[in-house]
Amino acid sequence: MQKSKKAPPMKVPDGSLPENRDLRSDDFSECRITDYGKSHPLGSTSHCNGVNFSIYSKNCTSMELLLFDHVSDPLPAKIITLNPRYNKSYHYWHVFVPGLKAGQLYGYRAYGPFAPHQGHRFDPGKVLLDPYAKAVAVPDGYSRSDASGVGENIATAMKSVVTETRSYDWEGDIPLKRPFSRTVIYEMHVAGFTRNPNSGVAPEIRGTFAGLVEKIPYLKDLGITAVELLPIFQFDVQDCPDGLVNYWGYSPISFFAPHPEYCSCKDPRGALDEFRDMVKALHRNGIEVILDVVFNHTAEGDERGPTLCYRGLENSVYYLSDKADGTYRNYSGTGNTLNANNPIVRRMILDCLHYWVEVMHVDGFRFDLAAILSRDETGAPMKNPPLLWDIDSDPVLAGIKLIAEAWDAAGLYQVGSFIGDNWKEWNGKFRDDVRRFFRGDSGTVQNFATRLLGSPDIFGHEEQGPEQSINFITCHDGFTLNDLVSYNNKHNEANGEGNRDGSNDNLSWNCGVEGPDVEPHIENLRTRQIKNFLAVTLLALGAPMLLMGDEVRRTQHGNNNAYCQDNELSWFDWDLISVNFDIHRFCKHLIYRRLRLDLLADDKSIMSLNQLLRKSRIEWHGVRLHQPDWSEDSHSIALTAWSIDERLMYHLIFNAYRETLEFQIPSVSPQASSGWRRLLDTSLAAPDDICSWKDAPFFSGASYPVLPFSVVVLCARLSRRQTSKK
């Protein structure tokens, strides 16, 4: 391998003790090693008189610590060669360097065998990140291809950054620990939320943690209680087709470091405080922070990918590989799979979770492709995967929200059977069955009714309540809610992959015309369908999750895989709040109705509909009372629910038929304190589509005409005299 000229290395003389010198000069070239360092803690640890470095590598034959003055320097300022006799304990290489301070840039160079069939892929030409680094600096000329090819990549490599150990002033901030039964999740992209110039956020903080803080009033007004942030760990923006950027961030390379592009200052250390400022501000407004974490793979990809960190340190430990030829086992669909149940990787993941909870104050985690975390080193699913039980039973994580995407890209599907007692799970069957029902598919009524009641067929055995199910219709992956009702087919040409990427099975319906349409009857139907999906998501049992911008009909113009679109296609369009004010208002009222227990202003004991469905007596109906139609050809269902004390009745009607249906309505006794009031009808224009109790109009007929593809909710209060007769 051809190498460039190196800076002079600092070595401990073999067989002798290192020289101890008192540092009195600011000239770093005069520095000498005064301590062998310690193996714990891993990473770089700043002290008052220097920095301790520790890193794991079992099969490395020689390790160098590279120190840099600037992130793009073509040569290190110093190379410290670690002597295995003094600077290695078991499989941990360590050294203490006096005089260093927070902000020091560094990397590693690991020497060892390149023998893929044995699992080894050491490449001393590549600068390696510290897996435990709390901050990462990225040069303007960063090159993923340089990290993949032959030769050195010193100037174009990411560098780790030493961070200070000083405490952050949390000003009394504590975790909110809101129960899932009182949680509404908003899945969002940190940068995409404010990057659009029409966000009103100052240019210098658009697309940053600080920019998100500026928009907290919007989130609070909407009523959501938790933000679920798409990956904010350091990721490789170049892991995507040429000419585009990785926008979503599902390409991690440093699990402890916030992505510096989400920080408004140039110093990568600033991302730590700016992230914590954001968390503290969200907490002050009653909003929890959930991180979407990717522990199933890294940005290093398959055997053709770059050597950035783990591959160059100990490939055989960090990744699942085929022992025969050294290729990677790919259960993530991205080229590699982390060996999550290896003790070293398990410890790293747990240490990472502890860090984000204890130091950064996050409230929970959503684990991407979490089923992978149950696989052993051969790729086989384990009955009792150590990592998942470690997370489930960890005292530091007690009370922290744990959400699993309980499947992977290789077909392992564990929704309803995911290991552990504390996990909640994304319910893909809720998404699919509700989509099928409102698309008008045959044979969907029974599944739809089951999803409405918290999917007891999936989670009933868990005995943990209906919030085991995280209910959603849309998420970052797939169509937005607007596009779900506007496109039959994906339109991903902008991704540069010939429209081959993204799912072909979207269970969508364009309501008659593909794409944008100005015909009023088409737009009215689409608006109605959007309200239907929002209504079911927020009224059904389970914990609801909404996708950023669905409340204002954000569109990606039919792109269902916009992971590489860092532009207006993916960003929140703030002009839509006024353009689609009716959808925004409808969503706000639904969230308010779900969370508020005192629905009726003069009776604090009356519960919201969602709370009522958890414990109520329920009767099912069709167009005729007590005659539900569960047949293959049925497209409608109704139910009546009573509160435990039977002082409150709700009647819900769901019509996915293409014609208006006349539904019989249960009678309310004349002695009732009120008759039926119409709280919701998705076929009506605002403000009649959803009403508060005091504004809800009375309805006294024996039947109610429900328009095609509509949801209706009626409510009645029963008098004490009436309930005493029951």
Protein Blocks (a to p, Z undefined) as FASTA:
>chain_A
ZZddddddddddehiacdddddfbfblklpccfbebjfbdehjdddfkbccdddddfklc
bdcddddfbfklcbdfbdcdddfklmcghjaccdddehiaehiacdddddddddfknopa
cdfkbccddfkbcbdcddfklcfklmmmgcdfklmpccdddddfbdcdekhpacfkiafk
lcccddddfklmmmpmklopafklgoiaklmmmmmmmmmmnopabdcdddfbdcdfklcc
ehiacfkopacfbfkbccfklpcbfblklmmmmmmmmmmmmmmnopacdddddfkbcfkl
pmklccfklmmmommlmpccdfknopacdfkonopacdfkbmklmmmmmmmmmmmmmmno
pabdcdehkllmmpcfkopacfblfklmmmmmmmklgoiacdddfbdfeopacehiagcj
kbccddfklmmmmmmmmnopahklmmmmmmmnopamlmmmnonojklpccdfbdfbdcdf
klmmmcfbdcfklnonoomgocfblopaehhpgcjdfbfklmmmmmmmmmmmmmmmmmpg
cjddddehklnopaeehpablkllccfklmccfklmmmmmmmmmmmmmmmmmmmpmblpl
klmkbccfklmmmmmccddddfbghiacfbfkbcbdcdddddfkopaccdddddfbfbdc
ddddddddfkbmbdcddfbdfkbccfklpccfklpccdfbfbdcddehiaddddddddfk
lmmmZZ
